[in-house]
Amino acid sequence: QVQVVESGGGLVQAGGSLRLSCTASGLTFDDYAMGWFRQAPGKEREGVSCISWSGSTTYYSDSVKGRFTISRDNAKNTLYLQMHSLKPEDTAMYYCAAGLTGYCSSSLVRNAYRYWGQGTQVTVSS
């Protein structure tokens, strides 16, 4: 049984930093691209970033480019999202997902991801 579990969310002031983690079990982690998505209240879930199975390719949405960094540790079955210069508009539930293949694309579409976690809340106060 595949399990995907996010952690590291919390309340932070604007300009601050947080690091999200995501562990996956029940699958061969380095077979899969991994992605981060977020959903704010009343809005659609949007792609934030993705990383290929090897970590050699990453993509970011325009809204987070230059502020967020995605990485992975395949030995630990863990995905990370380092977030800096946080803004109130980054407030959302953040979800981790395992892709259908080992490669991701800049389109960051939900239907390219198969296994999802339950999310971790990030709240940025102004």
C-alpha positions as a printed Julia matrix, in Angstrom:
126×3 Matrix{Float64}:
   0.0    0.0     0.0
   1.42   3.35   -1.05
   1.56   6.08    1.57
   2.6    9.66    0.99
   2.94  11.88    4.05
   3.76  15.58    4.13
   5.14  17.49    7.11
   6.75  20.79    7.98
   3.89  23.2     7.46
   3.07  25.93    9.93
   2.53  29.6    10.56
   5.25  32.0     9.47
   5.53  35.74    8.98
   5.9   37.24    5.54
   9.51  37.11    4.44
  10.17  34.0     6.47
  11.14  30.48    5.46
   9.82  26.96    5.85
  10.94  23.56    4.65
   8.35  20.97    3.76
   9.13  17.27    3.71
   7.34  14.37    2.11
   8.03  10.72    2.68
   6.69   7.97    0.46
   6.46   4.28    1.23
   5.1    1.25   -0.55
   6.66   2.23   -3.85
  10.11   2.33   -5.41
  10.7    6.0    -4.74
  13.34   6.6    -7.38
  11.07   5.23  -10.11
   8.88   8.3    -9.8
   9.03  11.98  -10.48
   7.66  13.9    -7.51
   5.7   17.09   -7.33
   4.43  19.73   -4.94
   0.99  21.26   -5.39
  -0.98  23.72   -3.32
  -4.58  24.71   -2.86
  -5.82  27.89   -1.27
  -9.4   28.18    0.0
 -11.81  28.69   -2.87
  -9.15  28.1    -5.5
  -8.09  25.26   -7.76
  -5.17  23.07   -6.8
  -2.11  24.36   -8.65
   1.28  22.9    -9.43
   4.2   24.46   -7.57
   7.21  22.39   -8.53
   8.34  18.98   -9.71
  11.53  16.97   -9.84
  12.53  14.03  -11.98
  13.43  10.65  -10.52
  17.14  11.45  -10.45
  16.78  15.03   -9.32
  18.49  16.28  -12.46
  15.43  18.12  -13.78
  13.25  20.52  -11.86
  10.44  22.88  -12.78
   8.74  25.68  -10.89
   5.63  27.73  -11.34
   6.27  31.36  -12.13
   4.78  32.38   -8.79
   7.49  30.59   -6.78
  10.47  30.61   -9.11
  13.54  32.01   -7.38
  12.02  31.6    -3.91
  11.33  27.85   -3.61
  13.72  24.95   -4.15
  12.65  21.34   -4.65
  15.0   18.48   -3.86
  14.9   14.8    -3.08
  16.89  12.2    -1.19
  16.21   8.85   -2.82
  18.09   6.97   -0.11
  15.57   8.32    2.41
  12.48   8.17    0.15
  12.0   11.84    0.94
  11.08  14.91   -1.05
  11.68  18.47    0.15
  10.45  21.94   -0.65
  12.55  24.76    0.77
  10.53  27.96    0.77
  12.08  31.4     1.26
  10.71  34.95    1.1
   7.24  33.68    1.84
   4.29  35.89    0.96
   0.71  35.88    2.27
  -0.4   34.62   -1.15
   1.64  31.44   -0.53
  -0.9   30.5     2.16
  -2.41  27.17    1.14
  -2.56  23.47    1.83
   0.53  21.95    0.25
   0.37  18.47   -1.26
   3.06  16.07   -2.32
   2.44  13.64   -5.16
   4.23  10.85   -7.0
   4.12  11.04  -10.77
   2.99   8.46  -13.28
   6.56   8.16  -14.58
  10.07   9.15  -13.6
   9.89  12.39  -15.55
   7.98  15.59  -14.98
   7.12  18.49  -17.19
   6.85  22.21  -16.8
   3.08  21.99  -17.2
   2.7   20.71  -13.61
  -0.71  19.18  -14.28
  -2.52  17.18  -11.63
  -3.38  14.26  -13.86
   0.3   13.46  -14.34
   0.47  12.4   -10.68
  -0.77   9.18   -9.24
  -0.26   9.03   -5.49
  -1.16  11.95   -3.24
  -0.63  12.85    0.38
  -3.14  14.48    2.71
  -1.41  17.83    2.72
   0.29  20.14    5.19
  -0.97  23.65    5.9
   1.23  26.67    5.29
  -0.01  30.01    6.57
   1.91  33.21    5.94
   0.89  36.23    7.98
   1.38  39.78    6.76
